[in-house]
Amino acid sequence: MSPADVPDLLERSSDAKRLQAEVPCAARLKRSGIAVQGHLCSALSERTQDEQTGASMVQGFEHVGMTSSDLDRTIAFYCGLLGLREILVKRTGEGGRIAFLETGGVMLEIVEPAAPIHTPAREVPVTEAGIRHLTFRVADVEAEYERLRSAGVEFTVSPRKAVNAELIRKVAFCRDPDGIIVELLERQPSG
């Protein structure tokens, strides 16, 4: 499909919104040098066929993996202060421990290695590739900020209006016990 075909395809589609979302995806893949094959974004008619038969590339977001210097302290932060639910804690084959904590159908996988961790987490600069922070949606950023601050949580950014105001109302950033940046996010009311 060429960019010239896109307007005609969108006019003929009964699901124009979905196609508008997929067409830019194919263009980004092509610009980045990723080969677009099979039922990826560029083959819209094949993708539609895959959706009709129930085949899927990704079914959902499962978990984020991280390490901790003190698993009990980390569980206390994420479960006790943020409200995640402890799903599993067990020993690893290497003599460390692993925990799975869940919220909203997504989990954190937290590993405490047997050997001590000597290097704390660091903030990834915007000039480097990497994961910059974990984000948790909350109903009221201001209220969570006050509650967590009174519990001794260190905030790096106080509640402020979001840059992406089309989707997000307010954000605040804090650190977990190992220094990992955690964003609290309040979405715009849907309307």
C-alpha positions in Angstrom: 0.0 0.0 0.0 1.3 3.4 -0.8 0.6 6.7 1.1 -1.6 7.7 -1.9 -3.9 4.7 -1.3 -4.6 5.7 2.3 -7.4 8.4 1.8 -9.3 6.1 -0.6 -9.0 3.1 1.8 -10.2 5.2 4.7 -13.2 6.4 2.8 -14.2 2.8 1.9 -13.7 1.5 5.4 -16.5 0.9 7.9 -13.8 1.1 10.6 -12.0 4.3 9.6 -10.7 5.1 13.1 -8.9 1.8 13.5 -7.4 2.2 10.0 -6.3 5.8 10.8 -4.4 4.4 13.8 -2.8 1.5 11.9 -1.7 3.5 8.8 0.7 5.8 10.8 2.0 2.7 12.6 3.1 1.2 9.2 4.6 4.5 8.1 6.7 4.6 11.4 7.9 1.1 10.9 8.9 1.8 7.3 10.7 5.0 8.3 12.6 3.2 11.1 13.8 0.5 8.7 11.8 -2.3 10.2 10.7 -4.8 7.6 6.9 -4.9 7.5 5.6 -8.3 6.6 2.6 -10.5 6.9 -0.2 -9.2 9.0 1.7 -6.2 10.5 0.4 -2.7 10.2 1.0 -2.3 6.4 -1.1 -5.2 5.4 -4.4 -3.8 6.6 -6.7 -6.2 4.8 -4.7 -9.2 6.1 -4.8 -7.7 9.7 -8.6 -7.4 9.4 -8.7 -11.1 8.3 -6.6 -12.0 11.3 -8.9 -10.1 13.7 -11.9 -11.9 12.2 -10.3 -15.3 12.9 -9.1 -14.4 16.3 -5.4 -14.5 15.7 -3.4 -11.8 17.5 0.1 -10.6 17.7 0.0 -9.2 21.3 -2.8 -10.1 23.7 -2.0 -7.6 26.4 0.6 -6.1 28.7 1.8 -8.7 31.2 4.6 -7.4 33.5 7.6 -5.2 33.9 10.7 -6.8 35.4 12.9 -5.0 37.9 15.5 -5.7 40.6 15.4 -4.7 44.3 18.1 -4.5 46.9 15.5 -5.3 49.6 12.5 -7.2 48.5 10.5 -6.8 51.7 11.0 -3.0 51.7 10.0 -2.9 48.0 6.8 -5.0 48.6 5.9 -2.7 51.5 6.2 0.3 49.2 4.3 -1.1 46.2 1.6 -3.0 48.2 1.5 -1.1 51.5 1.6 2.4 50.1 0.5 2.1 46.4 -2.0 -0.7 46.9 -0.7 -3.3 44.5 -1.7 -6.9 45.4 1.0 -9.5 46.3 0.5 -12.5 43.9 3.6 -14.6 44.6 6.8 -14.5 46.6 9.3 -17.3 46.4 13.0 -18.3 46.3 14.8 -18.4 43.0 17.1 -21.2 41.9 20.1 -18.9 42.3 19.3 -18.3 46.0 17.6 -14.9 45.7 13.9 -14.2 45.8 11.2 -13.1 43.3 7.8 -11.4 43.8 4.9 -10.7 41.5 2.7 -7.8 42.4 -0.5 -6.9 40.5 -2.7 -4.0 39.8 -5.2 -3.5 37.0 -4.3 -6.8 35.3 -0.6 -5.9 35.0 2.2 -7.1 37.2 5.6 -6.0 38.5 8.1 -8.9 38.6 10.7 -7.9 41.3 13.9 -9.9 41.7 16.1 -9.6 44.8 19.3 -11.4 43.7 21.3 -13.5 46.2 24.3 -11.2 45.8 23.9 -7.7 47.2 23.1 -4.9 44.8 25.8 -2.2 45.0 24.5 0.2 42.3 21.3 2.1 43.0 18.8 2.7 40.2 19.5 5.8 38.1 17.3 8.0 36.1 17.7 7.4 32.4 18.4 10.7 30.6 16.2 11.6 27.7 19.3 11.3 25.5 19.6 7.5 26.3 17.3 4.7 25.3 15.7 2.9 28.2 12.8 2.7 30.6 12.5 6.1 32.3 9.7 5.4 34.9 6.8 3.3 36.0 3.4 4.9 35.8 0.3 4.2 37.9 -3.1 5.8 37.3 -4.8 7.3 40.3 -8.1 9.1 40.9 -6.6 12.2 42.5 -2.9 13.0 42.1 -3.0 15.8 44.8 -4.5 13.5 47.4 -2.0 10.7 46.7 0.9 13.1 46.8 -0.2 14.4 50.3 -0.8 10.8 51.6 2.6 9.4 50.3 4.6 12.5 51.3 3.2 12.2 54.8 4.4 8.6 54.8 8.0 9.8 53.9 8.0 9.1 50.2 10.5 11.3 48.3 8.9 13.2 45.4 11.1 14.6 42.5 8.2 16.4 40.9 5.2 17.8 42.8 1.7 17.6 41.3 1.5 19.6 38.1 -0.6 19.9 34.9 0.4 17.3 32.4 2.2 18.1 29.2 0.0 15.7 27.2 -3.2 17.5 28.4 -5.3 15.7 25.7 -5.1 12.5 27.7 -3.7 13.3 31.1 -4.8 15.9 33.7 -2.1 15.8 36.3 1.1 14.0 37.2 3.6 13.8 40.1 6.8 11.8 40.3 8.4 10.0 43.3 11.0 7.4 43.9 10.6 3.8 45.2 13.0 2.5 47.9 15.7 1.7 45.3 15.4 5.1 43.5 13.2 3.9 40.6 11.1 6.8 39.3 7.4 6.2 39.8 4.8 8.5 38.1 1.4 9.0 39.5 -1.0 10.0 36.7 -4.6 11.4 36.8 -6.4 11.1 33.4 -8.6 13.7 31.9 -12.3 13.0 32.5 -13.7 11.1 29.5 -16.3 13.0 27.9 
